[in-house]
Amino acid sequence: MTTAQIAVTLLGLAAVLWVNWYFFVAGRGVAVAATVQAGGVQCIRVEVKGGYAPAVIRVRADAPVRLDFHRDESNPCTEEVVLPDFGIRTYLAAHRTTPVSFTPAAGTYEFTCGMGMVRGTIIAEQHG
Amino acid sequence: MPGAVTSPTESCTIPVTGMTCAACSARVQRALERTTGVASANVNLMTDAATVAYDPGVTSPERLVETIRATGYGAELPLPEASSEDLLDAQDEARATELRSLQWKFAVAAVAGVAAMALGMAPAAMAPGTAGPIRYLQFALMLPVVGWAGRHFYTRAWSAFRHHGADMNTLIAVGTGAAFLFSAAVTLFDDWFAARGVEPHVYYETVAWIIALVLLGNLLEARARGQTSGAIRRLIGLRPATARVLRAGREETIPLAALRPGDEVLVRPGETIPADGVVADGTSNVDESMLTGEPTPITKRPGDTVIGATLNRNGALRVRIERVGGETVLSRIIRLVQQAQGSKAPIQRLADRISAVFVPVVLSIAIVTFVVWFDVGPAPPYLHALVSAVTVLIIACPCAMGLAVPTAVMVSTGRGAELGVLIKGGEALERSQAIDTVVFDKTGTITEGHPAVQTVVLAPGVDRGAIPDEARLVALAAAVEALSEHPLSEAVVAESRRLGAAALGAAGFESRTGRGVLGTVAGHRVAVGNTALLLELDIEPGPLAKVADGVAADGYTPVHVAVDGRLAGIIAVADPVKPTSRRAVEALRRMGLETVMLTGDDQRTAASVARAVGIERVLAQVLPERKLDEIRRLQSEGRVVAMVGDGLNDAPALAQADVGVAMGTGTDVAIDAGAVTLMRGDPLGVVAAIRLARRTLRVIRQNLFWALVYNVVGIPIAAGVLYPAFGLRLTPAMAAAAMAVSSVSVVSNSLRLRRFTPKGQP
């Protein structure tokens, strides 16, 4: 093996490790709690731009939740948001805020783009 | 903030844009706090939002937005929950804009690709003196391609990257980016490369072709995806904009939103009925096909219910509106279909799991491909390594995987709605295709559900003083039956009315579920019911037992009427079999399904109906509360059971079945009762639902298989696994074409479901 080959192999190995670390490990978001507004609705603004920010949302179970999806891009990948557990598939207009309301029981729910590639999680917890 | 609920002020959250630092948020906060009517304001830089507590009597969220804008930052109120129409319109508009822009981008990339290729093949490109300038010319041609036509791939990939996400754009961006940057480096620093023995080889036309082909794929895919929601658009479009309402004796045209229950509307021939109601005056044929799939118009007379959005054909109708807005049948259908389209089929889990890891895995494979070609490939190693890695990135198609299930579910539930078959979602579809046993609750599904009296037989030794004739027997029975809700009761009451008997009153009414009713009429103790009731009351059937047998053998239901503890006569009631029942049962059998009939009727009546329609297995004399157990019993035999009922009296059994099918007519449909709702009382709808489910699952499996096989086969070939043995490898442009075809073919395959027609139904 030449020096160049050894260098490319090692670099390649490092690149593979980095790709898997960056997308699978480093990407795990920190949960952000929704704020309670008048009427007891828990609201949170979710930025939609290549992903969801925050991607992990903590809410109180059995109380109404409103996610205000602000889609700040025209990438069609994120044009729909799906909350399969609540039977919601909604179009998100570009550069607009689209509210999505539901009331979760305790549990963990997923929200994804129309094709299931961009993902977020809602953790609904019971409070004593 | 539990205190917010009881606080006299109201609070709202306003998204703020343009804030970059703590000074910005502080400025916005100060501005808000200084506004009159604001109790407190909290501007959060992390969430880009201002939470304001304010006095609604003094200021409003709109004015707060103005205040924020005056500070130089952007603010807007979240939209109220937008209506389906608005969302679809917005989606249409966005899609039209996107299609136009994609067309232009594709044109530019394709022209640049052709030009770059022509330049590359020109003899001048090989000549030592002109090769350099030609590379510069090609480089210049690529600037609009990567800088404009394909720019969004890079910006979108970058946004996703910042969120630790990767999608289709990532693959295209990395693939074309690598090829372009290498080519640009070779163009700009050819001397440096030449000095190190690297041939100045460029891949400009490859970059242009990849971008052009992927854009073409996106273009076709966007166009096809626009069609997947066509059914729901058509449903929404059925709603008329206005209604002609009668107010204070005058005709007035008002917007649909202003229509209220209790309003009387005029519907002329050719007009659409604005909302659900009852015909107050007039007779006409109404076309309900758009909601129920029923092809023949239905004659509506005063007292009949009409459904909003159906078409009045030939007569003028005056309709008293009963339900408007979200309560109408049409709105409920739209809601159900939308929810169904938002649901996820369990079969999608596999695709989801793959989608979630797809792009990083492909990136890893591309890196490994590069290394392997570099280490053991033919010379020049870096060129082969680069081209192979780019080919891997480009051929991989996560979109096909992501589109495989949702597009099929969307098209299928939409098509179902057009046929009057509402399927509650992906899971309902998946379970429907697995059904092997269909249980019909006889009344209202196999039969019309409107029984009528056929004959009346008096007992030979009946007390002629109390019961001089058949009409008196019917009148006595009707007095008790009038208090019951059983369908057979209606027949007896209707018959009594038809015979012209004066209605009698009953006292001490008692209902014995599944057996009959009792009461005291004109001083006589009257019991009306089946043999089980006689047994319970210890009444001997006597010579009438034979009559009852004969009546039952003819398929009629014998209604026993006992007066003062003795059987006085039998009223034979029959519920006519629906004209399509036999065809439906036959069709189900041909599909390999077993049909079972469940009924509260006695064995012989049930057997006679079953014979008439061709059902082999009959569960007779099943009390309403036992229906559930019968379904359980069938399930314990290892069957996947569909239960077909009216959704009103058999809701528990419908819920217990693997698939509950609620069958109704018009406004009386229990839309939420089952996993499947049939908008008209035609048993052929069951056949249509199962056929549609089977077709849909077939399409989903084809899609998933295609998407999986495409990637599983395509990626290794692109990586060059066939090269050592066969010398076969793909070019990046070929990969781009394959990728474009792959996602378009999945959507097109799903769109085939739009043409689904249930065989055996017009």
Contacts between the chains, C-beta under 8 A, distances in Angstrom:
chain1	res1	chain2	res2	distance
A	1	B	375	7.1
A	4	B	374	7.9
A	5	B	374	6.6
A	5	B	375	4.9
A	8	B	370	7.6
A	8	B	371	5.8
A	8	B	374	4.8
A	8	B	375	6.9
A	8	B	385	7.9
A	9	B	371	5.4
A	9	B	374	8.0
A	9	B	375	6.2
A	12	B	367	5.0
A	12	B	368	6.7
A	12	B	370	6.3
A	12	B	371	3.7
A	13	B	371	7.7
A	15	B	367	4.8
A	16	B	364	4.7
A	16	B	367	5.1
A	16	B	368	6.6
A	19	B	360	5.5
A	19	B	363	4.9
A	19	B	364	5.6
A	19	B	367	7.1
A	20	B	360	6.1
A	20	B	364	6.4
A	22	B	164	6.3
A	22	B	360	7.9
A	23	B	164	5.8
A	23	B	165	7.5
A	23	B	166	5.8
A	23	B	359	7.5
A	23	B	360	4.0
A	24	B	357	7.4
A	24	B	360	6.5
A	26	B	164	5.8
A	27	B	163	7.3
A	27	B	164	2.7
A	27	B	165	7.0
A	32	B	47	7.9
A	35	B	1	6.8
A	35	B	13	7.2
A	35	B	51	6.7
A	36	B	1	4.8
A	36	B	2	7.0
A	36	B	4	6.4
A	37	B	1	7.8
A	37	B	4	6.4
A	37	B	11	5.5
A	37	B	12	7.3
A	37	B	13	6.5
A	37	B	51	7.8
A	38	B	4	5.3
A	38	B	5	6.6
A	38	B	7	7.5
A	38	B	10	5.2
A	38	B	11	4.8
A	38	B	12	7.8
A	39	B	5	6.9
A	40	B	5	5.6
A	43	B	13	5.6
A	44	B	47	7.6
A	45	B	13	7.1
A	45	B	15	5.5
A	45	B	47	5.7
A	45	B	48	6.9
A	45	B	49	5.4
A	47	B	48	7.6
A	49	B	159	4.8
A	49	B	163	7.6
A	50	B	156	6.2
A	50	B	157	7.9
A	50	B	158	7.4
A	50	B	159	2.9
A	50	B	160	3.5
A	50	B	161	7.3
A	50	B	162	6.6
A	50	B	163	5.4
A	50	B	165	5.9
A	50	B	167	7.8
A	51	B	159	7.3
A	51	B	160	5.9
A	51	B	162	7.6
A	51	B	163	2.7
A	51	B	164	7.3
A	51	B	165	4.2
A	52	B	163	7.4
A	53	B	163	6.4
A	55	B	163	7.2
A	68	B	13	7.6
A	68	B	15	6.9
A	68	B	78	4.7
A	70	B	15	5.9
A	73	B	156	7.0
A	73	B	159	6.3
A	74	B	94	7.3
A	74	B	98	7.2
A	74	B	152	7.8
A	75	B	152	7.0
A	75	B	156	4.4
A	75	B	159	7.3
A	75	B	169	7.2
A	76	B	98	6.4
A	76	B	218	7.9
A	76	B	222	6.7
A	77	B	156	7.1
A	77	B	167	5.4
A	77	B	168	7.0
A	77	B	169	7.2
A	79	B	91	7.4
A	79	B	94	7.0
A	82	B	342	5.9
A	82	B	344	7.4
A	82	B	406	7.9
A	83	B	342	7.2
A	84	B	342	6.7
A	84	B	343	5.8
A	84	B	344	3.6
A	86	B	342	7.8
A	87	B	338	7.8
A	87	B	339	3.5
A	87	B	340	7.5
A	87	B	342	4.8
A	87	B	343	5.3
A	87	B	425	6.8
A	88	B	339	7.7
A	88	B	342	4.9
A	89	B	338	7.0
A	89	B	341	5.4
A	89	B	342	3.2
A	90	B	87	6.7
A	90	B	342	7.7
A	91	B	87	4.8
A	91	B	88	7.4
A	91	B	90	6.5
A	91	B	91	4.4
A	93	B	87	7.6
A	93	B	90	4.4
A	93	B	91	7.7
A	93	B	94	6.7
A	94	B	94	6.0
A	96	B	76	7.9
A	96	B	79	6.5
A	96	B	90	7.8
A	97	B	15	5.9
A	97	B	76	6.7
A	97	B	78	4.4
A	97	B	79	6.0
A	98	B	78	7.9
A	98	B	79	6.1
A	98	B	82	6.9
A	98	B	87	8.0
A	99	B	78	5.1
A	99	B	79	6.5
A	99	B	80	7.6
A	99	B	81	6.0
A	101	B	81	6.6
A	112	B	352	7.7
A	114	B	402	7.6
A	114	B	406	6.5
A	115	B	355	6.8
A	115	B	398	7.7
A	115	B	399	6.6
A	115	B	401	7.9
A	115	B	402	2.8
A	115	B	403	6.2
A	115	B	406	7.2
A	116	B	348	7.3
A	116	B	351	7.0
A	116	B	352	4.7
A	116	B	355	4.9
A	116	B	356	7.5
A	116	B	402	5.4
A	116	B	406	7.9
A	117	B	165	7.7
A	117	B	167	5.1
A	117	B	168	8.0
A	117	B	355	5.1
A	117	B	356	7.5
A	117	B	358	7.7
A	117	B	359	7.8
A	117	B	398	6.3
A	117	B	402	5.7
A	118	B	160	7.6
A	118	B	165	6.0
A	118	B	167	7.0
A	119	B	356	6.7
